[in-house]
Amino acid sequence: PEAGAILTEAEAAEARDAGTLVGDDYAGYNYYESTDTWYYSNYPNYKDFKEDGKVKVAFVCKFSGSWFTPKANSLGETVKAAGYEYLFVDANSDEQAWIDGVENVINQDFDVVVLTPPNTALLADAIAMLQDAGMAYLTTDDPGPDVEGFYAPHYGLDDYYLYNECAKVAAEKMKTNGFMDVIADDWSNFKLIIMDSPSVEAIHKRDQGVEDAFRAAFPDMPDDAVVWLDCGAGLQADINNKLAPALNLYGADTDKWVFASGTGSSSIAGAQILKEYGMAAEDFILIDTCGAPDTCQLMLNDAYAASYMLVGLASAPSGVGMGEIIIDLVENGTPIPCMSPYDLIIVDKDSAQAFTEAYYPDALVS
C-alpha cells in the first residue's frame, strides 16, 4: 500500500473492533479464520536487514529441552546455511532472563527474533520494544497479543484444529469397531474424561477441540457424560492425583471410557494408572499428544496402548520451516505469514513406527 494509506496499529485496532479492518500482508495486518484471530507483523516498519552487511537471527526461548532443542538446532542450521548469524537464548524458565534476552538481541542489532516466552503476558512489552527497533519477529508454540490485542505472526500449533480432527477420527473409530455396541441409550455407562491443564488450555484450546468433536459426532451425549478434571500443570503427578479418584468415583457404573489430555502426560502416566486400576485395553480410547519417541515406544511394545489416538508433533521440522520463512523475508521481501500451522499428523499403533522413523530417527523402536 501507499505509505500514507497504512494504518497505525491504534487505528487498525479501532477498525478491527468496528469490523471494517481489511487484511493485507504488506500493511502487516491479517486475519486467520481458524483461530478467529487478528495478527500484526509490523512489516511496514522493518529496518533494512542487510544494511550492515550481515543478517542476525535470534531465538529467545523460555527453556531448552527435548522439544525446543531440536527446533532451535534446526532453525540455526537452516539460517546459518544461508550465511546468517544465529543465537539461541535459553531463559531457563526465568521471566526476567527472557526479557533481558530480548533486550540484548535488540542492543546487539539483530534483524529477526523468534519468541517463546515463559509467560505470554510478557509478549506485549517485548513486542513493543521490537517494533520500536524495527526488528522482524514471530512467536512459536506460545502465541500472544501485543498492547493493541493483535497477535504476533506465529509458527506453531493450530491446537483446536489438530485436536478436534484427532477426536473426529477417534469418534469415527468408535462407531465402526464395535466400541459403541454396549453404550446405554442414556449414556450412563460412558464417560469422556478430560484431563485439563488450565494454563495450557487457556492458550491452546486443545481439550475444547476434543469435546466439540465428540458432541458433534454424538449429539445425544448428555452433559454428565463429560467430566473435566483440573489437573493443574498437566504433569504426570497432576494426572496421577486426579485420574485415579475419578476412576474410583465413576468406575462402578462405566463400561466404556475416552480419556483426553492436551499435555502429553497422560500417554505414559495414564496408561500406568489404567493398568493398575485393571481396565481392559478394549474398553478405553486415549487422545493426547505424541511429541516424543517414548510414547511411540509404548504404542509399539505394549498392547495396552493399542487404542491410543494421538496428535503427532515434531519439533525439528518447525525450526526448518521458520528458517525458510525468515530467509524468504530477508531475501525476497515476503512478509511473514500471520499463522503457519503444523501439519495434522495422527499417530496410532499402526503409524507409530513410521512417525518415529520420520521425526525421531535417533530413537528408532522396533
C-alpha positions as CSV (number, residue, x, y, z in Angstrom):
1,P,0.0,0.0,0.0
2,E,0.9,3.6,-0.3
3,A,2.8,4.7,2.8
4,G,0.2,7.2,3.8
5,A,-2.5,4.5,3.5
6,I,-1.0,2.2,6.1
7,L,-3.0,2.4,9.4
8,T,-1.3,2.9,12.7
9,E,-1.8,0.0,15.0
10,A,-4.2,2.0,17.1
11,E,-6.2,3.0,14.0
12,A,-6.2,-0.7,12.9
13,A,-7.4,-1.8,16.3
14,E,-10.3,0.6,16.1
15,A,-11.2,-0.7,12.6
16,R,-10.9,-4.3,13.8
17,D,-13.3,-3.6,16.6
18,A,-15.7,-1.9,14.2
19,G,-15.5,-4.9,11.8
20,T,-14.0,-2.8,9.0
21,L,-10.3,-3.8,9.0
22,V,-9.1,-5.5,5.8
23,G,-6.2,-7.9,5.9
24,D,-3.1,-7.0,3.9
25,D,0.2,-8.8,4.1
26,Y,2.2,-5.7,3.2
27,A,0.3,-3.5,5.6
28,G,1.1,-6.0,8.3
29,Y,-2.5,-6.9,9.3
30,N,-4.1,-10.3,8.7
31,Y,-6.9,-12.4,10.0
32,Y,-6.7,-16.2,10.5
33,E,-10.2,-17.6,10.4
34,S,-9.5,-21.0,12.2
35,T,-8.4,-19.3,15.4
36,D,-10.6,-16.2,14.9
37,T,-7.5,-14.0,15.5
38,W,-6.1,-10.8,14.0
39,Y,-2.3,-10.7,13.6
40,Y,0.1,-7.8,13.1
41,S,3.6,-8.2,11.8
42,N,4.9,-4.6,11.9
43,Y,6.1,-5.3,8.3
44,P,5.9,-1.6,7.1
45,N,8.4,-0.6,9.8
46,Y,11.1,-3.3,9.4
47,K,14.6,-1.9,9.0
48,D,17.0,-2.7,6.2
49,F,18.1,-6.2,7.1
50,K,21.4,-6.1,5.2
51,E,22.3,-2.5,5.9
52,D,25.4,-3.6,7.9
53,G,26.3,-6.4,5.5
54,K,25.1,-9.2,7.8
55,V,21.8,-10.8,8.9
56,K,21.5,-11.9,12.5
57,V,18.7,-14.2,13.7
58,A,17.9,-15.0,17.4
59,F,15.6,-17.4,19.1
60,V,14.8,-16.2,22.7
61,C,13.2,-19.3,24.3
62,K,11.7,-19.9,27.7
63,F,13.8,-23.1,28.1
64,S,15.7,-25.8,26.3
65,G,14.9,-29.5,26.4
66,S,13.5,-32.4,24.4
67,W,11.1,-30.2,22.4
68,F,12.8,-26.9,22.0
69,T,16.4,-28.0,21.4
70,P,15.7,-29.9,18.1
71,K,13.6,-26.9,17.0
72,A,16.4,-24.4,17.9
73,N,19.1,-26.5,16.3
74,S,17.2,-27.0,13.0
75,L,16.4,-23.3,12.9
76,G,20.1,-22.4,13.4
77,E,21.3,-24.9,10.8
78,T,18.8,-23.5,8.3
79,V,19.6,-19.8,8.7
80,K,23.4,-20.4,9.0
81,A,23.3,-22.3,5.7
82,A,22.0,-19.1,4.2
83,G,25.0,-17.2,5.6
84,Y,23.2,-15.6,8.6
85,E,24.4,-15.4,12.1
86,Y,22.4,-17.2,14.8
87,L,22.0,-17.0,18.5
88,F,19.9,-19.2,20.8
89,V,19.0,-17.7,24.2
90,D,17.8,-20.1,26.9
91,A,15.9,-18.2,29.6
92,N,15.7,-21.3,31.8
93,S,12.1,-20.5,32.7
94,D,13.1,-17.2,34.2
95,E,10.8,-14.3,33.1
96,Q,13.4,-11.6,33.8
97,A,16.1,-13.6,31.9
98,W,13.7,-13.9,29.0
99,I,13.1,-10.1,28.9
100,D,16.8,-9.5,29.3
101,G,17.4,-11.8,26.3
102,V,15.0,-9.7,24.1
103,E,16.7,-6.5,25.2
104,N,20.1,-8.0,24.5
105,V,19.3,-9.0,20.9
106,I,17.9,-5.5,20.3
107,N,21.1,-3.9,21.7
108,Q,23.2,-6.2,19.5
109,D,21.3,-5.1,16.4
110,F,19.7,-8.4,15.5
111,D,17.4,-8.4,12.5
112,V,14.9,-11.2,13.2
113,V,13.9,-12.8,16.5
114,V,11.8,-15.9,17.3
115,L,10.0,-15.7,20.7
116,T,8.7,-18.3,23.1
117,P,8.0,-16.6,26.4
118,P,7.8,-18.4,29.8
119,N,4.6,-16.3,30.3
120,T,2.6,-14.9,27.3
121,A,1.8,-11.8,29.4
122,L,5.5,-10.8,28.7
123,L,4.9,-10.6,24.9
124,A,3.2,-7.2,24.9
125,D,6.2,-5.3,26.3
126,A,8.7,-7.4,24.3
127,I,6.9,-6.8,21.0
128,A,6.6,-3.1,21.7
129,M,10.4,-3.0,22.1
130,L,10.9,-4.9,18.9
131,Q,8.5,-2.7,17.0
132,D,10.5,0.4,18.1
133,A,13.7,-1.3,17.0
134,G,12.3,-2.1,13.6
135,M,13.0,-5.8,14.1
136,A,11.0,-8.6,12.5
137,Y,9.6,-11.1,15.0
138,L,7.4,-14.2,15.2
139,T,6.3,-16.5,18.0
140,T,6.4,-20.2,18.1
141,D,4.5,-22.6,20.4
142,D,3.1,-19.9,22.7
143,P,1.2,-17.2,20.9
144,G,0.1,-14.0,22.4
145,P,-1.1,-10.4,21.8
146,D,0.6,-7.1,21.8
147,V,-0.7,-4.0,23.5
148,E,-3.4,-3.4,20.9
149,G,-4.6,-7.0,21.1
150,F,-3.0,-8.1,17.8
151,Y,-1.1,-11.4,17.9
152,A,2.4,-11.6,16.6
153,P,3.0,-13.7,13.5
154,H,3.0,-17.3,14.7
155,Y,4.6,-20.6,13.6
156,G,3.1,-23.4,15.6
157,L,0.1,-25.3,16.6
158,D,-3.4,-24.6,15.4
159,D,-4.3,-26.6,18.5
160,Y,-8.0,-26.5,18.4
161,Y,-8.0,-27.8,14.8
162,L,-5.4,-30.5,15.5
163,Y,-7.2,-32.0,18.5
164,N,-10.6,-31.6,17.0
165,E,-9.6,-33.5,13.9
166,C,-7.9,-36.2,16.0
167,A,-11.0,-36.6,18.1
168,K,-13.1,-36.8,15.0
169,V,-11.0,-39.8,13.9
170,A,-11.4,-41.4,17.3
171,A,-15.2,-40.9,17.3
172,E,-15.5,-42.5,13.8
173,K,-13.4,-45.4,15.0
174,M,-15.7,-45.9,18.0
175,K,-18.7,-46.0,15.6
176,T,-17.1,-48.7,13.3
177,N,-15.2,-51.0,15.6
178,G,-17.9,-52.1,18.0
179,F,-16.9,-49.8,20.8
180,M,-20.4,-48.2,21.0
181,D,-22.3,-51.5,21.0
182,V,-22.7,-51.6,24.8
183,I,-23.3,-47.9,25.3
184,A,-26.7,-47.5,27.1
185,D,-29.3,-45.3,25.4
186,D,-28.9,-42.8,28.3
187,W,-25.1,-42.9,28.1
188,S,-25.0,-43.7,31.8
189,N,-22.2,-46.3,31.3
190,F,-19.9,-44.0,29.3
191,K,-17.5,-41.2,30.4
192,L,-15.4,-38.8,28.4
193,I,-12.7,-37.8,31.0
194,I,-10.8,-34.6,30.0
195,M,-7.6,-34.2,32.0
196,D,-7.4,-30.4,31.7
197,S,-4.4,-28.2,32.4
198,P,-6.0,-24.7,32.7
199,S,-2.7,-22.9,31.9
200,V,-2.3,-24.8,28.7
201,E,-6.0,-24.8,27.7
202,A,-6.3,-21.1,28.2
203,I,-3.9,-20.6,25.3
204,H,-4.3,-23.6,23.1
205,K,-8.0,-24.9,23.4
206,R,-6.9,-28.4,22.7
207,D,-9.3,-30.2,25.1
208,Q,-12.2,-28.0,23.9
209,G,-11.5,-29.2,20.4
210,V,-11.8,-32.8,21.7
211,E,-15.1,-32.1,23.4
212,D,-16.6,-30.3,20.5
213,A,-15.7,-33.1,18.1
214,F,-17.5,-35.7,20.4
215,R,-20.5,-33.5,20.8
216,A,-20.8,-33.1,17.0
217,A,-20.3,-36.9,16.5
218,F,-22.7,-37.9,19.2
219,P,-25.3,-35.1,19.6
220,D,-27.3,-37.2,22.1
221,M,-24.4,-37.5,24.5
222,P,-25.6,-35.8,27.8
223,D,-23.6,-33.2,29.7
224,D,-23.0,-35.5,32.6
225,A,-21.1,-37.9,30.3
226,V,-18.3,-35.4,30.0
227,V,-16.1,-34.8,33.1
228,W,-13.3,-32.1,33.1
229,L,-10.6,-32.7,35.7
230,D,-8.4,-29.8,36.7
231,C,-5.0,-31.4,36.5
232,G,-3.0,-28.3,37.4
233,A,0.1,-28.1,35.2
234,G,-0.8,-31.3,33.5
235,L,2.4,-33.1,34.6
236,Q,2.4,-36.8,35.4
237,A,2.0,-36.2,39.1
238,D,-1.0,-34.0,38.4
239,I,-2.6,-36.7,36.2
240,N,-2.0,-39.2,39.0
241,N,-3.6,-37.1,41.6
242,K,-6.9,-36.6,39.6
243,L,-7.4,-39.6,37.4
244,A,-7.3,-42.3,40.0
245,P,-10.0,-40.7,42.1
246,A,-12.2,-40.2,39.0
247,L,-11.9,-43.9,38.1
248,N,-12.9,-44.9,41.6
249,L,-15.9,-42.4,41.5
250,Y,-17.3,-43.4,38.2
251,G,-15.9,-46.9,37.7
252,A,-18.7,-49.0,39.1
253,D,-21.2,-47.6,36.5
254,T,-18.9,-47.1,33.5
255,D,-18.1,-49.7,30.8
256,K,-16.5,-47.5,28.1
257,W,-14.2,-44.6,28.5
258,V,-12.5,-41.9,26.5
259,F,-9.6,-40.1,28.1
260,A,-8.3,-36.8,26.6
261,S,-5.4,-34.6,27.6
262,G,-3.5,-31.8,25.8
263,T,-0.2,-32.1,27.6
264,G,1.3,-35.4,26.6
265,S,1.5,-36.6,30.2
266,S,-1.5,-38.9,30.1
267,S,0.0,-41.2,27.4
268,I,2.6,-42.6,29.9
269,A,1.1,-41.8,33.3
270,G,-2.4,-42.6,32.3
271,A,-1.5,-46.0,31.0
272,Q,0.1,-47.0,34.3
273,I,-2.9,-45.8,36.3
274,L,-5.4,-47.6,34.0
275,K,-3.4,-50.8,34.2
276,E,-3.3,-50.6,38.0
277,Y,-7.0,-50.0,38.0
278,G,-7.5,-53.2,36.0
279,M,-9.2,-51.6,33.0
280,A,-9.3,-53.7,29.9
281,A,-7.5,-52.2,26.9
282,E,-10.5,-52.6,24.6
283,D,-12.7,-50.5,27.0
284,F,-11.0,-47.2,26.5
285,I,-9.5,-44.8,23.9
286,L,-6.9,-42.2,24.9
287,I,-6.4,-39.0,23.0
288,D,-3.3,-36.9,23.7
289,T,0.0,-35.6,22.2
290,C,2.8,-37.7,20.7
291,G,5.8,-35.4,20.8
292,A,8.5,-37.7,21.9
293,P,9.7,-41.2,21.0
294,D,8.8,-42.8,24.4
295,T,5.1,-42.6,23.5
296,C,5.7,-44.4,20.2
297,Q,7.7,-47.0,22.2
298,L,4.8,-47.6,24.4
299,M,2.3,-48.0,21.5
300,L,4.6,-50.4,19.6
301,N,5.6,-52.6,22.5
302,D,2.6,-52.5,24.8
303,A,-0.7,-53.9,23.7
304,Y,-2.3,-51.8,26.4
305,A,-1.7,-48.7,24.3
306,A,-3.2,-50.2,21.1
307,S,-6.2,-47.8,21.3
308,Y,-4.3,-44.6,21.5
309,M,-5.2,-41.8,19.1
310,L,-2.5,-39.1,19.3
311,V,-1.7,-35.8,17.7
312,G,1.8,-36.2,16.4
313,L,4.1,-33.2,17.0
314,A,7.6,-32.9,15.5
315,S,9.7,-30.0,16.7
316,A,12.7,-30.1,14.3
317,P,10.7,-29.6,11.0
318,S,9.2,-26.4,12.5
319,G,12.7,-25.0,13.0
320,V,13.4,-25.6,9.4
321,G,10.1,-24.0,8.4
322,M,10.7,-20.9,10.5
323,G,14.2,-20.6,9.0
324,E,12.8,-20.8,5.4
325,I,10.2,-18.1,6.3
326,I,12.9,-15.8,7.7
327,I,15.1,-16.4,4.6
328,D,12.2,-15.6,2.3
329,L,11.6,-12.4,4.2
330,V,15.2,-11.2,4.1
331,E,16.0,-12.2,0.5
332,N,12.7,-11.6,-1.2
333,G,10.8,-9.2,1.0
334,T,8.0,-11.7,1.6
335,P,6.0,-10.8,4.7
336,I,6.0,-13.4,7.5
337,P,2.6,-15.2,7.3
338,C,0.2,-14.4,10.1
339,M,-0.1,-18.1,11.0
340,S,1.9,-21.1,9.8
341,P,0.3,-24.2,11.4
342,Y,2.0,-27.6,11.9
343,D,0.7,-30.3,9.7
344,L,-2.0,-32.6,11.0
345,I,-0.3,-36.0,11.9
346,I,-2.5,-38.5,13.7
347,V,-0.4,-41.3,15.3
348,D,-1.8,-44.6,16.4
349,K,-0.3,-48.1,16.8
350,D,-0.3,-48.7,13.1
351,S,1.6,-45.5,12.2
352,A,3.9,-45.1,15.3
353,Q,6.9,-46.8,13.6
354,A,6.7,-44.6,10.5
355,F,6.2,-41.4,12.7
356,T,9.3,-42.3,14.8
357,E,11.4,-43.1,11.7
358,A,10.4,-39.8,10.1
359,Y,10.8,-37.4,13.0
360,Y,12.9,-39.1,15.7
361,P,15.3,-41.3,13.8
362,D,17.8,-41.3,16.7
363,A,15.3,-43.2,18.9
364,L,14.1,-45.8,16.5
365,V,11.9,-48.5,18.0
366,S,11.3,-52.0,16.7
